[in-house]
Amino acid sequence: MEEEKRKQRKMRRYVYILAGAYITYQAVSMGMDLHGGVAADQPALIVGAAVALAAAGLAIMIWQVKKLLAEQKEEQKETETESQEEKRGRDS
């Protein structure tokens, strides 16, 4: 059961990373469209929205990558602990 929850959590993190990448892509696309000459009534508002979206997307990606790395480090520690305990059990 614990292993299944761990896999679900890891998969959820990957989905969030992809969502953050997509949000960032959309923000960059908005900026490129504006730079390319797309007519806009309020270009300052669009630039502000693009910057806010880019910041949000990058924040989501960075946060999820940090959490994913921390979970992988924790998982590795657990695996090492289990293997050491198993080795001690065989030596006894």
Backbone hydrogen bonds in HBPLUS format (Angstrom, degrees):
<---DONOR---> <-ACCEPTOR-->    atom                        ^
c    i                          cat <-CA-CA->   ^        H-A-AA   ^      H-
h    n   atom  resd res      DA  || num        DHA   H-A  angle D-A-AA Bond
n    s   type  num  typ     dist DA aas  dist angle  dist       angle   num
A0005-LYS N   A0001-MET O   3.08 MM   4  6.41 157.4  2.13 150.6 156.3     1
A0006-ARG N   A0002-GLU O   2.96 MM   4  6.18 153.9  2.03 147.1 154.5     2
A0007-LYS N   A0003-GLU O   3.02 MM   4  6.27 154.2  2.09 144.4 150.7     3
A0008-GLN N   A0004-GLU O   2.99 MM   4  6.25 158.0  2.04 147.9 153.9     4
A0009-ARG N   A0005-LYS O   2.90 MM   4  6.08 158.4  1.94 149.1 154.9     5
A0010-LYS N   A0006-ARG O   2.95 MM   4  6.12 157.8  2.00 146.2 152.3     6
A0011-MET N   A0007-LYS O   2.89 MM   4  6.07 158.8  1.93 147.9 153.9     7
A0012-ARG N   A0008-GLN O   2.89 MM   4  6.06 153.5  1.96 145.9 153.3     8
A0013-ARG N   A0009-ARG O   3.02 MM   4  6.30 151.2  2.10 143.7 151.1     9
A0014-TYR N   A0010-LYS O   3.09 MM   4  6.45 154.1  2.16 146.8 153.3    10
A0015-VAL N   A0011-MET O   3.01 MM   4  6.32 152.3  2.09 147.2 154.8    11
A0016-TYR N   A0012-ARG O   2.95 MM   4  6.26 157.8  2.00 150.2 155.9    12
A0017-ILE N   A0013-ARG O   2.92 MM   4  6.20 152.6  1.99 147.9 155.7    13
A0018-LEU N   A0014-TYR O   2.99 MM   4  6.26 159.2  2.03 147.5 152.5    14
A0019-ALA N   A0015-VAL O   2.85 MM   4  6.13 152.3  1.93 147.0 155.6    15
A0020-GLY N   A0016-TYR O   2.85 MM   4  6.08 157.0  1.91 149.5 155.2    16
A0021-ALA N   A0017-ILE O   2.95 MM   4  6.22 152.4  2.03 146.0 153.8    17
A0022-TYR N   A0018-LEU O   2.92 MM   4  6.17 153.0  1.99 146.1 153.4    18
A0023-ILE N   A0019-ALA O   2.93 MM   4  6.19 159.5  1.97 150.9 156.2    19
A0024-THR N   A0020-GLY O   2.97 MM   4  6.15 160.1  2.01 145.7 151.3    20
A0025-TYR N   A0021-ALA O   2.85 MM   4  6.05 154.3  1.92 144.5 152.2    21
A0026-GLN N   A0022-TYR O   2.89 MM   4  6.16 157.7  1.94 150.2 155.6    22
A0027-ALA N   A0023-ILE O   3.02 MM   4  6.30 152.2  2.10 145.7 153.2    23
A0028-VAL N   A0024-THR O   2.96 MM   4  6.24 161.8  1.99 153.8 158.2    24
A0029-SER N   A0025-TYR O   2.83 MM   4  6.02 155.4  1.89 148.7 156.5    25
A0030-MET N   A0026-GLN O   2.89 MM   4  6.14 150.6  1.98 143.7 151.1    26
A0031-GLY N   A0027-ALA O   3.08 MM   4  6.38 159.4  2.13 147.0 152.0    27
A0032-MET N   A0028-VAL O   2.85 MM   4  6.11 156.2  1.91 151.1 158.1    28
A0033-ASP N   A0029-SER O   2.88 MM   4  6.05 157.6  1.94 148.6 154.5    29
A0034-LEU N   A0030-MET O   3.03 MM   4  6.23 159.5  2.07 147.5 153.0    30
A0035-HIS N   A0031-GLY O   2.89 MM   4  6.08 155.9  1.94 145.5 152.7    31
A0036-GLY N   A0032-MET O   2.77 MM   4  5.89 139.2  1.93 140.5 152.3    32
A0038-VAL N   A0033-ASP O   3.14 MM   5  5.72 162.2  2.18 154.1 152.9    33
A0037-GLY N   A0034-LEU O   3.29 MM   3  5.47 162.7  2.32 103.5 108.4    34
A0045-LEU N   A0042-GLN O   3.13 MM   3  5.50 126.0  2.44 107.2 119.6    35
A0046-ILE N   A0042-GLN O   3.29 MM   4  6.68 155.8  2.35 149.6 156.4    36
A0047-VAL N   A0043-PRO O   2.88 MM   4  6.12 160.7  1.91 153.2 158.3    37
A0048-GLY N   A0044-ALA O   2.93 MM   4  6.09 160.5  1.96 144.7 150.4    38
A0049-ALA N   A0045-LEU O   2.89 MM   4  6.11 156.8  1.94 146.7 153.1    39
A0050-ALA N   A0046-ILE O   2.84 MM   4  6.03 156.8  1.90 148.4 155.1    40
A0051-VAL N   A0047-VAL O   2.90 MM   4  6.14 158.2  1.95 151.5 157.0    41
A0052-ALA N   A0048-GLY O   2.95 MM   4  6.15 160.1  1.99 146.7 152.5    42
A0053-LEU N   A0049-ALA O   2.85 MM   4  6.04 160.2  1.89 149.8 155.3    43
A0054-ALA N   A0050-ALA O   2.88 MM   4  6.03 160.5  1.92 146.4 152.2    44
A0055-ALA N   A0051-VAL O   2.92 MM   4  6.10 162.4  1.95 149.7 154.5    45
A0056-ALA N   A0052-ALA O   2.93 MM   4  6.12 159.1  1.97 146.8 152.9    46
A0057-GLY N   A0053-LEU O   2.82 MM   4  5.99 167.2  1.83 154.9 158.6    47
A0058-LEU N   A0054-ALA O   2.92 MM   4  6.07 165.7  1.94 151.4 155.4    48
A0059-ALA N   A0055-ALA O   2.90 MM   4  5.99 155.9  1.96 144.5 151.8    49
A0060-ILE N   A0056-ALA O   2.93 MM   4  6.15 160.0  1.97 151.9 156.7    50
A0061-MET N   A0057-GLY O   3.03 MM   4  6.28 166.2  2.05 149.6 153.3    51
A0062-ILE N   A0058-LEU O   2.87 MM   4  6.02 172.9  1.88 156.0 158.1    52
A0063-TRP N   A0059-ALA O   2.93 MM   4  5.94 167.2  1.95 149.7 153.9    53
A0064-GLN N   A0060-ILE O   3.02 MM   4  6.12 165.6  2.04 150.8 154.8    54
A0065-VAL N   A0061-MET O   2.94 MM   4  6.09 157.4  1.99 152.5 159.0    55
A0066-LYS N   A0062-ILE O   2.97 MM   4  6.16 161.9  2.01 150.9 155.7    56
A0067-LYS N   A0063-TRP O   3.01 MM   4  6.27 162.7  2.04 148.8 153.5    57
A0068-LEU N   A0064-GLN O   2.84 MM   4  5.97 156.7  1.89 145.6 152.6    58
A0069-LEU N   A0065-VAL O   2.90 MM   4  6.09 162.6  1.93 152.8 156.7    59
A0070-ALA N   A0066-LYS O   2.96 MM   4  6.18 157.4  2.01 149.0 155.5    60
A0071-GLU N   A0067-LYS O   2.92 MM   4  6.15 156.2  1.98 148.1 154.5    61
A0072-GLN N   A0068-LEU O   2.92 MM   4  6.16 153.5  1.99 147.6 155.2    62
A0073-LYS N   A0069-LEU O   2.93 MM   4  6.13 152.8  2.01 146.0 153.3    63
A0074-GLU N   A0070-ALA O   2.95 MM   4  6.18 156.7  2.01 146.0 152.4    64
A0075-GLU N   A0071-GLU O   2.85 MM   4  6.02 157.2  1.90 146.5 153.1    65
A0076-GLN N   A0072-GLN O   2.92 MM   4  6.10 152.0  2.00 142.5 150.0    66
A0077-LYS N   A0073-LYS O   3.01 MM   4  6.30 153.1  2.08 145.3 152.2    67
A0078-GLU N   A0074-GLU O   2.98 MM   4  6.28 159.3  2.03 150.7 156.0    68
A0079-THR N   A0075-GLU O   2.97 MM   4  6.21 156.2  2.03 147.1 153.5    69
A0080-GLU N   A0076-GLN O   2.93 MM   4  6.18 158.0  1.98 149.0 154.7    70
A0081-THR N   A0077-LYS O   2.87 MM   4  6.10 159.1  1.92 151.2 157.1    71
A0082-GLU N   A0078-GLU O   2.91 MM   4  6.11 161.3  1.95 149.7 154.5    72
A0083-SER N   A0079-THR O   2.96 MM   4  6.16 156.1  2.01 145.9 152.6    73
A0084-GLN N   A0080-GLU O   2.93 MM   4  6.14 151.7  2.01 146.7 154.4    74
A0085-GLU N   A0081-THR O   2.93 MM   4  6.16 157.2  1.99 149.5 155.7    75
A0086-GLU N   A0082-GLU O   2.90 MM   4  6.07 153.1  1.97 144.4 152.2    76
A0087-LYS N   A0083-SER O   2.93 MM   4  6.07 149.1  2.03 138.8 147.2    77
A0088-ARG N   A0084-GLN O   2.93 MM   4  6.17 154.4  2.00 146.0 152.6    78
A0089-GLY N   A0085-GLU O   2.96 MM   4  6.17 151.1  2.05 142.8 150.7    79
A0090-ARG N   A0086-GLU O   3.13 MM   4  6.41 145.8  2.25 141.9 149.9    80
A0091-ASP N   A0087-LYS O   3.04 MM   4  6.27 148.9  2.14 144.3 153.1    81
A0092-SER N   A0088-ARG O   3.08 MM   4  6.22 138.0  2.26 145.0 154.3    82
